[in-house]
Amino acid sequence: MNPFPFISNFQGDFVLQLVLADMTSTMDEVAANAAYHSVGRRVVAQPGKDIRVRKAGNEDFFPRTMKVDQSGLKAMDCLEILFVDPE
């Protein structure tokens, strides 16, 4: 495993968390890693919604299948994880 630490700013969570992914993880896998630490703990699940990832301060989401090592992200970047309507 080639670990990639990031700060998770999950929608509706009042806690910023340090979460690990792998450099070969997709953005959907990054979202799932972040959700594991927030949803069902401090964030209510939203069935029927997708969970998407974007770099903090950006409006555009990363493509769901993009891998971390293709994203230009750096270790400890803050990522916003949001519930969105399915496309």
C-alpha positions, 0 to 999 in steps of 0.5 A, spaced: 500 500 500 502 506 498 498 511 503 495 517 501 493 521 507 487 527 506 483 531 511 476 529 510 471 535 510 464 531 510 458 534 508 454 535 515 460 533 519 462 538 524 469 534 525 475 534 520 478 528 520 485 525 517 483 519 513 487 514 509 486 512 502 491 508 497 494 512 491 491 507 486 484 508 490 479 511 485 475 517 488 469 513 489 473 509 494 476 515 497 469 517 498 467 511 501 473 511 506 471 518 508 464 516 509 466 510 513 468 515 519 462 520 518 456 517 516 452 513 521 456 516 526 455 524 526 452 524 519 445 521 517 445 517 511 442 519 505 440 513 501 439 514 493 444 520 493 451 519 490 457 521 494 462 525 491 469 528 492 472 535 490 478 539 493 476 544 498 475 551 495 473 548 488 466 547 485 468 541 480 468 534 483 473 529 481 471 524 476 469 518 480 473 513 476 479 518 477 485 515 481 488 519 487 495 518 483 492 522 477 489 527 481 494 532 482 492 532 490 498 532 495 498 528 502 494 532 507 490 536 502 483 537 504 477 534 500 470 536 501 465 530 501 458 531 499 452 528 497 449 529 490 443 527 486 445 521 481 447 523 474 
